[in-house]
Amino acid sequence: MTYRGHVRNGVVVPDEPVQLPDGAEVEIAVIKRPETDLTPDEIPTLYERLESVIGIAEGLPEDFAANHDHYAHSRPVT
């Protein structure tokens, strides 16, 4: 299970209430957020970031979108 939290006064505090037994072993990973000088309105949308590759694939079967798991992983056709 993964729980999110923040450090307050040097102590890790979960964002949501968590019931763990005494002595439970835990692992803490610090999440490094990307530093940016952009305001939230200046951050490119997913479309803007992927615009250069949209529509680049050619020669795919007509049903590729619906059955990509079949073509990529040999799963049954839906």
ABEGO torsion letter per residue (X at the ends): XBBBBBBBGGBBBBABBBBBBBGBBBBBBBBBBBBBABBAAABBBAAAAAAAABGABBGBBAAAAAAAAAAAAGBBBX
